[in-house]
């Protein structure tokens, strides 16, 4: 698929975002907004976003993680530490709708780019601070990376409860991506407010608090009440046998959940009498207190048949199941191919690349990939001249 620069058609077409984010939380958020049609102007130092160096790459500073999180943006290289660089940024901010950064607030203030200083040139700016920890708390100056936020928000400990007792990170940039999505909806909410009232505002998006909400919404458990009525945690999610079930020749994801599912499952395995006489299986309330036993039972039974046999039986009885994909399986999944979520595109510098396209669909304002992931500084001259700034005085 060849791609030429075209006018964005998404629901945010006409919105301009000055993007001073790097690594993954911020770039993931601004890419979604770019997919929605916003004009994303990505500000980079001459070294470039650190994530340019991560993952597989064909050419320097165009790593796979960067490619997948930075399409629909224009890359501008300038030095915000110089007077000319700061002046250029403020000139761009003066005609932008959103200013978003994951530079620490104190460092931004030292650059002369605090909320008050940006608001002075653009009173209705939506100024977004992506931070590790809320700035009114004692952790406000701590470093924040995905591994650290996963750790402090309890995710590795939960993995340890569910698996071998040893804490383990989720093998995804989970904190970055969840926090990035939270940033998107916070920015959109601020835009709605601005549209209704004409007022901008300062929006703080803290990773630790977001991930704490994310974790505790499942695992507050007995601590939902004061005094606590029992331990924290949701026993179903941390049961050691809640995992893909091993069949005689592979693995399947199976969820025997409702009373009707369990009745059908016992019919499949020809043990209906046992289902009727054991409330642990035929009564949901009893099952919820016995997930470890229930899942251990499932794990033992599922091993007795092949994946194909289970798929046929589960499908025939309307019991939920799914294959356990490898990453390569996922890329070539028939549904993913049918909805064209992954598309091959011709990149000007990287050749043929495979991109995960925007998954959300809008009937009136379709989003699209309308710009390739930029090489470092690819749009510096173009963008600065659009703002009436002489590139020779800034770069």
N, C-alpha and C positions, 0 to 999 in steps of 0.2 A: 504494500500500500504506500503510494507516494503521498507526501504531505506538503502542502504549500501554506504559507502564512495567510490566514484569512481572518475575517472579523468574527469574534466569538459570538455564539448564539445562545449561550446559557442564560439562566435567570439573573445572573449578576453582571451581565454585559453592561459596560459603562461605569462599573465600579473600579477604582484604581487603588491598589494596595502597595505600599512601600514596605518591603519585606527585608528585615535585617535579622533573619533567623538562619540557623545552621544545624547540622547533624540531622535529626529525624523528627522530633516533635513538631517544631515550627514548620519545616519544609513539607511535612505530610499534611499539616493543616492548610497551608497556603496553596498546595497543589489541589486539594479538594475545591478550594475557593476559585482557583484558576480553571479547574474543570467546569465549574458553574458559570464561567464566563468572565470573571474578574481579570483585569490587567494586572499581573503580578510582576513588580519590578524588584528583582532579587539583587540586593547589594552584597558584594563580596570584596574581601581584601585581595591583594594581588596573589596571595597564597591560595585563595579559594576556600570554599566550604570543605571542612575536614572530611566529610562523608564522600567527597569526590574520590577519595583514595581507598574506599571500602568495597570489598566484593570483587567479583570477576571484572576484568576490563580488557578492552582491545587497545585503547589509547590512554596515555596518562591523564589523570584527573577526570576520567569519565567512567568511574566504577559503577557496577550494576545497581548498588543501593541508591546512588545519586540519580542514575537514569530513571529508576522507578518512582522517585519521590520529587522530581523537579521539572516535569514537563509543564507546558503552558505557562512558562515564565520567561522573562528577559533578564539576562545576567549583565550587571553593571559593576565594573571594578572601580572603586574609589577608596581613598584613605580618609575615614571619618575623623582621624586624629589631627588632620591638618585644618587650618582655618578655611581653605578653599573647599575641602571635602565637606566640612560641616555646613558651610554656606550652601553648597549644592544640595545637600540632603534637606535642609530647611526649605529651599526653593521648591523641591519636589514635594515635600510634605504639605506645602501651602496649597497645592492643587490636588491632593490625594484625599481619599475618603478614610483610609485606615493606615495606621502606622503600627507595625507589629515587630517585636524583637524578643529574642531570648538572651540578649546581653544583660548581665546583672544590672538592676536599676542604679546602683551606685556608680558603676562604670559608665552607664549611659549619661548620668548626670555630669560626670567628669568630662564627657565629650560635649557637653552643652546640648544634650538631646533629651532632657527630662520631659515629663508630661507638660509641665508649665511652659517650658521653652518651645516645645512643638505647638502647644495650644496657642501660644502668642502669635504664631503665623497662620494658624488654622483653627479658629475657635471651636468649630464643630467636629474636630477630628475624633475618630474612634481610635484611641491609643491603647494598644494591647501589650501587656507584659507577660511573657511566658516565663514562669519562675519554677524553681524546684520546690520551694516552700513559701507559704504565705508570708508576706513581708511584715506582718504584725506579730510574728512568733519568734521564739528563740533560735530556730533553725534557719533563719532567713538568709544567712551568708554561707550555708553549707553547699558544697558542690552537688550537682544532681545529674546523674546519668541513669539510663534505663536499669542497669544491674543494681545500682544503689537504691533506686526507688522501689524496684521489685522487692529487695531485701527488707527495707524498713516498713513496707506496707504488708508484710506477712506472707507473700506469695511463695517464696521458697520453703517456709515452715509448713505451709499447707501441703505443698508437694511432698515434703518429707513425711507428713502424717499419712498421706495416701499411698506412698510407695515404700521406700526401704528405710525410712527413719532419718535419712540424710537430706538436709535442705537442698533444693535444686531450683535453679532458675527455669522459668518457662522459655523454651528455645525460640522466642520471638521477641521483637522489641515492643513488648506488650505495654509497658508504661508510657513509652513515647507515643505509640499509636492511639491508645485510649485517651491520653491527655490531649493529643492532637485533635481527635474528634470532638472532645469537650471544648477545645479552643474554637473550632468551627462553629458550634452552635452558640457559644457565647458571643462571637463576633456577629453572627447573623441576628441574634437578639438585640445587640447594641445598634445594628443597622436599622432594625425595625423601629426601635425607640427614636433614633435620629430622624427617620423618615416621618414619624408621627409628631415629633416635638421640635425638630430643628437643632436639638442639643446632642453634642458628642459627649464622650466620657472616657475615663480611664478604666480599663478592664484588666483585672489580674487573674491569671490562670495558673494555679499552683499544682504541680504534679503530685506531690505527696498527699494533699487533701483529696484530689480527684481519685487517686488509686485507693485511698483509705475508704472513701465512699463506695467504690467499686467492689472492694473486698468485703466490707462489713455489711453491705446490703444482702449478701448471702450468709455471712458467718457471724453476725451479732449473736444469734442463738438465744440462750437464756439471758444474756446481758441486754436484750431488748427491754427487759423489765428491771425495775428497781424496788426492792433488792432483786438480784438475779435469781431466776427460777431454775437455773441449771448452767452447764458449761457453755462456752461460746462454740461456734461452729455448726455446720449443717452436716449431719452424719452421712447422708447419702453421698455428698460430694467428696468426702475424705475416706470413704470405705476403700480398703486396699484392693478389693476385687472390682471396683468400678473402673473398668478399663476395657479396651477392646478385648473381646472374648476369643480365646484360641480355639479354632476348630481342629478337625483331624488333619487339615492341610493348609491352614492359613489363619486369618483373623477377620472378625466382623464386629462392627459396632451394632449392638442390639439393645433396645430399650423395651423391656417387658414392664409396663408401667401401671396401667389401670387394672381393675378387677377383671374386666372382660379380656384384656390381654393375657392375664395369668391363667384364666380358665381355658382359653384357646391353647396356650403354651402347654399346659398339662395334657390337653387332648392330643397335641402333636406327639408328645413323648409317651402317650398311652399310660398315664398315671392319674386319670381324672379322680379316682377315689381318694388319692392322697390330697389333692387340691381341696376337696370338699371337707375333709376332716381336719385340715391344718389351717387355722386362722392366720398364720404367718403369711400364707399365700392368698387366701381368698378375702382378706380384710385389709384395706389400705392403711387404716390407722395402726394395725398391728405390724404391717410391713415396715412402716416408717420408723418403728422402734428396733427393727431387726435387719437393717440393710446389710451389715457385714455377713450375716448368715445367708440372707437371700442371694446376695451377689456371689458368694462362695458356691452356693448350690448351682447357680446358673453357669459359673465358670466350669464346674465339673461336668455338667450335662452337655454343654455346647461342644466339649472336646470329643464327644462320641460320634459326631457326624461331620461330613465334609462341608466346606463353605457353600458349595452349589446346592447340597441337600437342604441346608438351613435356609438359604435364600429362597428356594422354591416353597418351602413350608411356611416361612414367615410371611412371604408375599401373599400366599393363598389365604392366610388367616388374618391379614391386615394388622400384623404386629410390626412396629417400626424397626427398621434396620437400615444400615448404610455400609458401603464398603469402607475399608480402612486404606485410604490412598497413600501412596508415596508422593513426594513432590512431583515427580515425573508423571505419575498417574493423574494427579490433579491438573497439571498443565494440559493433558490430552483427554480429560473427562468429556464425555459426549454432550453433557448439558452445557458445560463451559464453551465447548466448540459451537453448539447450536445457537447460543445467545451471543456469540462472537465477543466474549469478554476479553480474550487474549488475541491480539492482532499483530501481525508482522508489518513493520514500517521501515521505510528507507530513511536512515538518518544521514545528514550531510557529511558528518565526520566519522560516524561509527559503523556505517554500512547498514546491513539489515539487522534490525533489533526487534525483539518480541516485547510488547507492552501490555500491561494489564490496564484495560480501558475503564472509564468511569462506570460503575455498576448501577447507579441510580438512573431512572428514566423519567424525563419530563415530557408531557404530551405537547405543550406549546413552546417550550424553550429548551430544546434538546442541548445537552452538554456535549462536548467533543474534545478531542485532542487537536487543537488548532495551532500549537507550537511544539516543536521538538524540544527535548531537554537541551538546554543551552550549554555550549562550551564556555569556559571561563572568560568572562568579559565580552562575550559575543555581541552584545547589544549596547556596549558602553557609548560609542559615538552616537548611535541612533537615538537612544533615550535621552542623553544629555542635550542633544540638539533640539529634541522635541520640547524640552523645558527652557530653551534659550540659553543653555550653558555651554561655554566653550570647552570642549574636552581637553584641550591642551593645557588649560589652567587648573585642571582637577586631577587628572590621571598621572 
